[in-house]
Structures are given as structure tokens and as C-alpha cells.
Amino acid sequence: MKTGKVKFFNESKGFGFIKDSESDKEYFVHVSGLVDQIREDDEVTYELQEGRKGLNAVNVKLA
């Protein structure tokens, strides 16, 4: 399980980005990959899954 912080999340469009706490990389997150509701600056845990344009955060939960 990876950890990170929600950098940006647009509820109306249903997507955002999570900044990884270890590597400073950013990963795309879609509303379909959420377990819990998230907002900007939330600490989260997540897994990575290959998407159409690279790695996506899935199984995103509040930490």
C-alpha cells in the first residue's frame, strides 16, 4: 500500500492527482478508484494500476 497526499481533486469532473509521499511522483485518480470521499490535502493510502495513459491510483482510502 502506498501513501500520499491529494494535491488536487475536482468533484464535479470526478478526477484529480495524488502526490506520492516517498517519490514525489504524481498519480492520476478517477472517482471510480475511490473507496472513501477525498478532498485536497487529505492523506491517503492507495495502490497503483496501469491505465490508458500510465499508472493510476486505485483503492484510494483516507489514511
C-alpha positions in Angstrom: 0.0 0.0 0.0 1.4 3.4 -1.0 0.8 6.6 0.9 0.4 10.2 -0.4 -1.5 13.4 -0.3 -4.3 14.6 -2.5 -2.8 17.5 -4.5 -6.0 18.3 -6.5 -9.4 16.8 -6.8 -12.3 18.1 -8.8 -15.6 16.6 -7.6 -17.7 17.8 -10.4 -15.4 16.3 -13.1 -14.5 13.2 -11.0 -10.7 13.2 -11.1 -7.6 14.5 -9.5 -4.0 13.8 -8.6 -2.2 12.3 -5.6 1.4 13.2 -4.8 3.3 10.1 -3.5 4.9 10.6 -0.1 8.1 8.6 -1.0 8.9 9.5 -4.6 7.2 12.9 -5.1 5.6 11.5 -8.2 2.0 12.4 -9.0 -0.6 9.8 -10.0 -3.9 10.3 -11.7 -7.0 9.3 -9.7 -10.5 8.8 -11.1 -13.7 8.8 -8.9 -14.1 5.1 -9.9 -10.9 4.3 -8.0 -12.1 5.8 -4.7 -13.2 3.8 -1.6 -13.6 7.0 0.5 -14.6 10.5 -0.5 -11.4 12.7 -0.8 -10.6 16.4 -0.8 -7.4 18.4 -1.4 -4.7 17.9 1.2 -6.2 14.6 2.5 -3.6 12.0 3.5 -4.5 8.7 1.6 -3.4 5.2 1.0 -3.7 3.7 -2.5 -2.5 1.1 -4.9 -1.3 1.6 -8.5 -2.8 0.1 -11.6 -1.8 0.5 -15.2 -4.3 2.8 -17.0 -4.6 4.0 -20.6 -2.1 6.8 -20.1 0.2 5.3 -17.4 -0.2 4.4 -13.7 -3.4 5.4 -11.9 -4.2 5.4 -8.2 -6.9 2.9 -7.3 -8.4 1.6 -4.0 -7.9 5.1 -2.6 -8.7 5.4 1.1 -8.3 8.1 3.8 -5.2 7.4 5.9 
